[in-house]
Amino acid sequence: MIQNSLWLQGFKENKQKPKLEKNKFDICIIGGGIAGMSVAFHLKDSNLEVLLIDQGTIGFGATAYTSAKISYLQELPLSKIASMHGEEASRNYFRSQKEAYDKIKTIIDKYKIDCDYVHTKEYIIAPTEKEIVKLKTEKNYYQKWNIPYFETQSLSLPIPVSYAFGVESAVFHPLKYLYGLKDIMKNKIDILENVCAKNITKNQDIYSIETDIGTIHANYVVVCTHYPFFIKPGYIPFKTHVEKSYVTATHTENTQALSCITTGTPLHSVRYHQDYLIYGSCAHALTNHLDDEKNFGILKKRLQDHFQKKPDYMWFNQDLIPNDGLPFIGETESEHLYLATGFHTWGMTNGTLAGMIIADLILKGNSPYKELFALKRKWNLNRIGHFLVDGSRYGKIYLQTCLIKNPKFYQNHVCVTYENGKRIGIYIDDNGVRHKVLNTCPHMKCHLVFNEKEKTWDCPCHSSRFDIDGNIIRGPSKNSIQFLE
Ligand SMILES: Cc1cc2nc3c(=O)[nH]c(=O)nc-3n(C[C@H](O)[C@H](O)[C@H](O)COP(=O)(O)OP(=O)(O)OC[C@H]3O[C@@H](n4cnc5c(N)ncnc54)[C@H](O)[C@@H]3O)c2cc1C
């Protein structure tokens, strides 16, 4: 069994640090996941000089760990958005997702991107009678707006189905798609891997992006780093929480052109890729259920119970869930500085949409979705409620990590302790070598928790990850943690 994403098989990590040959550009895009690459793609014919930088290898962030369903049937977004922002906003959200869904297909067809794109039927499933009401409320919007759908009470899947409705949908290989985009942009967009943005400042109308290989100047900056590496502008940590969920890929002879996701708990997510069943489950707020060994154990058991299979690949992913149900795509309060994040586990359409919207905003000064995804949005009671729940989650986990330094699931080779007032994490490897690091995340000072499964120190609040020697693996922290010995 491989403890990594199926999508990374055959893709090589680039470890080479580039040189900064040129440091002035019209536009600098930070982040080369589906969002950043889509922004670059939509700017490629603009005659503007565009640079895209990524702190690692293109596509190796959250996009490499997705299930890669391309769908506008996304659990129950329409009811949620209608309750928070009104029905017109909900309808607009639907339009945006359908447009992005169609756009992906158009790009793939036009440029003949070989990315295992397969047309499927995607269902949302109510496993119990209780869940049916929620599904039917969502379906009412489809009826009202004349969106084609089909319904059923049984599917050829070994998971409980009381009622399901579905739409035409698709799946693909996310990295093959991104590398297809990269090929198309060759000679039009400069792409530099292994360049980490540390800070952005503005002097008159020019932005300076401080990176680990020098400073880059640009008139426009687009931040597509999944979780932004700064708090202001945008204040994203106060408008989102992180959700973590787990995925397996298992060889099967019974593939189908069918995808699904269930409502309620436990979550079951299914799609197929070539001769693999891709099954996901165990979604939870990052602040809860810290024991990954246990979480993967539950995932394995569900796969066994329902499909009588053992996983060939197993991985997890994390995504930002906005507290008012809508992603953040648009200009920040700092003019010409753009942000795209909060895709609430539907980044294939929303990342693509980020490309369309931000390119429109830069090139035309407007987008039909400018208001819908604007970073500055009204607060209402419902949103305040979600904000308070998220806030109490952060408070609870902070307190919990203060009171319990070494949770029961830590094995003998891991220990958190205090030395000279500093919180220290120690991991002893198989050769008996001690790896001692500071145990506080540089981003917002949360205490890090050891991930036994992947041998990393993880932030239980905002999803930064560090290796046993403190080197940063994934932001929002822009810095590593101090290695002590
Ligand atoms: C379990 C799970 C399953 C999912 N399945 C689906 C699905 O089926 N369909 C779907 O539509 N969505 C799905 N999603 C959501 C989707 O995976 C994400 O929303 C999407 O991949 C996010 O793309 P991104 O471009 O914003 O981020 P990323 O892919 O993470 O890209 C951000 C890039 O920025 C770079 N970066 C970060 N910080 C810096 C810095 N300081 N300087 C330079 N570069 C930096 C990173 O290296 C990274 O490459 C799923 C999410 C989860 C949790």
The ligand as a Tripos MOL2 file, in Angstrom:
@<TRIPOS>MOLECULE
LIG
   53    58     1     0     0
SMALL
NO_CHARGES

@<TRIPOS>ATOM
      1 C1        -10.3740   15.0850    0.3440 C.3       1 LIG1
      2 C2        -10.6460   16.1550   -0.6680 C.ar      1 LIG1
      3 C3        -11.1630   15.7900   -1.8980 C.ar      1 LIG1
      4 C4        -11.4270   16.7760   -2.8510 C.ar      1 LIG1
      5 N1        -12.0020   16.3920   -4.0140 N.ar      1 LIG1
      6 C5        -12.3950   17.3300   -4.8970 C.ar      1 LIG1
      7 C6        -13.1220   16.9620   -6.0630 C.ar      1 LIG1
      8 O1        -13.4480   15.8010   -6.2870 O.2       1 LIG1
      9 N2        -13.4810   17.9390   -6.9190 N.ar      1 LIG1
     10 C7        -13.1690   19.2500   -6.6850 C.ar      1 LIG1
     11 O2        -13.5900   20.1050   -7.4710 O.2       1 LIG1
     12 N3        -12.4410   19.6260   -5.6030 N.ar      1 LIG1
     13 C8        -12.0570   18.7030   -4.7010 C.ar      1 LIG1
     14 N4        -11.3580   19.0630   -3.5870 N.ar      1 LIG1
     15 C9        -10.8840   20.4560   -3.4420 C.3       1 LIG1
     16 C10        -9.6290   20.7400   -4.2700 C.3       1 LIG1
     17 O3         -8.6830   19.7200   -4.0900 O.3       1 LIG1
     18 C11        -9.0060   22.0900   -3.8490 C.3       1 LIG1
     19 O4        -10.0060   23.0490   -3.6650 O.3       1 LIG1
     20 C12        -8.0600   22.6040   -4.9360 C.3       1 LIG1
     21 O5         -7.1550   21.6030   -5.3130 O.3       1 LIG1
     22 C13        -7.3140   23.8310   -4.4420 C.3       1 LIG1
     23 O6         -6.5140   24.2990   -5.4980 O.3       1 LIG1
     24 P1         -5.5660   25.5590   -5.2940 P.3       1 LIG1
     25 O7         -4.9580   25.8730   -6.5990 O.co2     1 LIG1
     26 O8         -6.3060   26.6170   -4.5790 O.co2     1 LIG1
     27 O9         -4.4790   25.0610   -4.2380 O.3       1 LIG1
     28 P2         -3.1350   24.1670   -4.4580 P.3       1 LIG1
     29 O10        -3.3490   23.0620   -5.4110 O.co2     1 LIG1
     30 O11        -2.6810   23.8020   -3.0810 O.co2     1 LIG1
     31 O12        -2.1410   25.1780   -5.0840 O.3       1 LIG1
     32 C14        -1.5110   26.1810   -4.3250 C.3       1 LIG1
     33 C15        -0.0520   26.2390   -4.7180 C.3       1 LIG1
     34 O13         0.5310   27.3610   -4.0820 O.3       1 LIG1
     35 C16         1.8530   27.0520   -3.7130 C.3       1 LIG1
     36 N5          2.2460   27.9470   -2.6180 N.ar      1 LIG1
     37 C17         1.7650   27.9760   -1.3590 C.ar      1 LIG1
     38 N6          2.3590   28.9610   -0.6380 N.ar      1 LIG1
     39 C18         3.2330   29.5580   -1.4820 C.ar      1 LIG1
     40 C19         4.1530   30.6270   -1.3280 C.ar      1 LIG1
     41 N7          4.2800   31.3000   -0.1640 N.pl3     1 LIG1
     42 N8          4.9160   30.9720   -2.3900 N.ar      1 LIG1
     43 C20         4.8070   30.3130   -3.5830 C.ar      1 LIG1
     44 N9          3.9480   29.2820   -3.7700 N.ar      1 LIG1
     45 C21         3.1690   28.9150   -2.7320 C.ar      1 LIG1
     46 C22         1.7890   25.5890   -3.2930 C.3       1 LIG1
     47 O14         3.0530   24.9670   -3.4220 O.3       1 LIG1
     48 C23         0.7450   25.0150   -4.2490 C.3       1 LIG1
     49 O15         1.3140   24.3820   -5.3680 O.3       1 LIG1
     50 C24       -11.1220   18.1250   -2.5900 C.ar      1 LIG1
     51 C25       -10.5950   18.4940   -1.3530 C.ar      1 LIG1
     52 C26       -10.4100   17.5340   -0.3760 C.ar      1 LIG1
     53 C27        -9.9950   17.9770    0.9800 C.3       1 LIG1
@<TRIPOS>BOND
     1     1     2 1
     2     2     3 ar
     3     2    52 ar
     4     3     4 ar
     5     4     5 ar
     6     4    50 ar
     7     5     6 ar
     8     6     7 ar
     9     6    13 1
    10     7     8 2
    11     7     9 ar
    12     9    10 ar
    13    10    11 2
    14    10    12 ar
    15    12    13 ar
    16    13    14 ar
    17    14    15 1
    18    14    50 ar
    19    15    16 1
    20    16    17 1
    21    16    18 1
    22    18    19 1
    23    18    20 1
    24    20    21 1
    25    20    22 1
    26    22    23 1
    27    23    24 1
    28    24    25 2
    29    24    26 1
    30    24    27 1
    31    27    28 1
    32    28    29 2
    33    28    30 1
    34    28    31 1
    35    31    32 1
    36    32    33 1
    37    33    34 1
    38    33    48 1
    39    34    35 1
    40    35    36 1
    41    35    46 1
    42    36    37 ar
    43    36    45 ar
    44    37    38 ar
    45    38    39 ar
    46    39    40 ar
    47    39    45 ar
    48    40    41 1
    49    40    42 ar
    50    42    43 ar
    51    43    44 ar
    52    44    45 ar
    53    46    47 1
    54    46    48 1
    55    48    49 1
    56    50    51 ar
    57    51    52 ar
    58    52    53 1
@<TRIPOS>SUBSTRUCTURE
     1 LIG1         1 GROUP 0 **** ****
